Amino acid sequence: MKNNGSKSSDPLVIAGRSFASRLMIGTGKFRAPAEMTASVEASGAEIVTVALRRVDLDNPDDHIMSYLDASKYLILPNTSGARDALEALRLARLARAAGVSDWVKLEVTPDPRYLLPDPVETLKAAELLIKEGFTVLPYMPADPVLAKRLAEAGCATVMPLGSPIGSAQGIRTKESIAIIIEQATVPVVVDAGLGAPSHAAEAMEMGADAVLVNTAVAAAADPAAMAAAFAKGVEAGREAFRAGLRRALNTAEASSPVSGLPW
Amino acid sequence: MNAASFYEAWNSLPGETLAGALERARNATAGDVNAALERVPVDSDGFLALISPAADGMMERIERAARELTIQRFGRTVNLYIPLYLSNQCVNDCAYCWFGSSRAIERRTLTLDEAETEAVRLRVEGYRSVLLVAGEDPRHVTVDYLAGCARLMKRLGFAFVGIETQTFAVEDYARLAAAGVDGVTVYQETYDARRYRQLHPKGPKRDYVWRMDAANRAARAGVRSVGVGALLGLGDYYHDALALATHVKHLYRHHWQTAVAISFPRLHAAPEGYAGGGEVTDAMLSRLIMAMRLTFPDAMLTLSTREAAPLRDRLFGAGVNQVSAGSKTSPGAYTGRGAAAGEQFPVVDDRPPARVIESIRGHGLEWVFKDWDASLLPVGKEG
């Protein structure tokens, strides 16, 4: 059931839609659109996030999405900049009205310094968005109870942070993410703080379903080469997880049993 | 597929995966057991090694690990509970059960007054945790009747009220929870569907699928604690052990706010006409209990008076953290007013609670009557 080979037989399934790549990539912070598109291409990612606040929805030729082939990628608008649930809701409605997507990466970050997600407003926003028919992928603090609450609210994934956005500190929330993975009923995407391909590999080895990276790629000297390196890190980590990684750790950590049973 | 259905989850397991896993359990090596002990809590690979015959040679180490983990999670305590049989009337005819409708036994259902007399006696003896048990007979044991009994138990000061009865729909479990039912115990008896049908020739209990998802329904209704188990000896030991562990995993995954208890009833004597399954030895039972502890550090592991005193004494604290003592298994038996009606099964450890407590203390453990409070309401309800 689990250890049967190639990537195509191990798709990432979110809200009923299958993806071959387990790397998602953000489009902020690139120096130039060409660098961004080359990096997205090199990453192999199929899910690409776009900050709605940076998109000029009235001017379709001039915004970031005109550089991305919508038939190749799932363009996932995010609500970055929203400080509470209602702001996130307004951004998401705008995106839908402009025909961008019914899917939304929910980000509610009232704190301008660390951009840490607000758990209370995030849950509120998720409930509102789901009621309006959105497919919601929430960025969230690595809190296992919040993860359960968001999944119960109907979110399509949970996206716990490894460390603060752009900090490149890697997975500093490891114990909590391990519990989130252990208890998950929706895909777990580790988002934020991944500074190196080894961080992405670590998340995948732990049993995360996918990772999302932006700054580490955009800020690299050679963004496209870094995107390719992240793709390898993700694949290596996933393959190790599926191969039945053994660790001498005494924590609640997901693994892939040789028996092929789902626990 | 309905992800919240354990029946569907278990059924969707590929046949070759299940067969392979059972092979692993039968043929595990000492090396596999070693590897499991280095990685506690264990995953399914570890579980299969720990229930394997290879574990017998390493019981000392396994028991030490199980005791340590039990103490780490529950402290040096063992909970004491008492079953209160409300009714032995039953429309099912389970081949292994002395309440089966074809058995000629004296039958009765306690009135609320009679149940009160029994319960008061148990309260006077100090019990604060009660398990209400009844056969399945819709004419006598209804949701209203059980809700009335649960309210009565709360009024008499039982902190924890569990039921072990026929299974119900979500709405009925919600009503029972609102009336004071804190725990629902449903044994699948055997997870082997074919064997299950052989053993349950008639009555509503014949519905294997409905029973399989009963614990999920109770959890969904907000019941705070659900108990599961297989009646060991009915089906293949390895199959039922693995299905039970997978069931517990499933409950944890889909009902994160619900506590899970696992019981280990074993068939010792059956009524005439029962055609046996496989024997489950003391060693196999011990392996299973400790494997469950090393897989599920947080689960309540329950051992009843079906088991003999020497074995129970050995297992207190070795994974087991909840036991009954002084049990009687027929309605009205505690106060003995009139002739006691037929028993569900013979009690083997018939020592008075004081003697059981002595044994628990011998392990450096303390017995606890109360581990719950009436102010703890069903999940999602506020007072």
Interface residues (C-beta under 8 A of the other chain):
Chain A: M1 K148 Q183 T185 R246 R247 A248 N250 A252 S255 P257 V258 S259 G260 L261 P262 W263
Chain B: A3 A9 L13 P14 T17 G20 A21 R24 A35 E38 R39 V40 P41 D43 S44 D45 L48 L242 T246 K249 Y252 R253 H254 W256
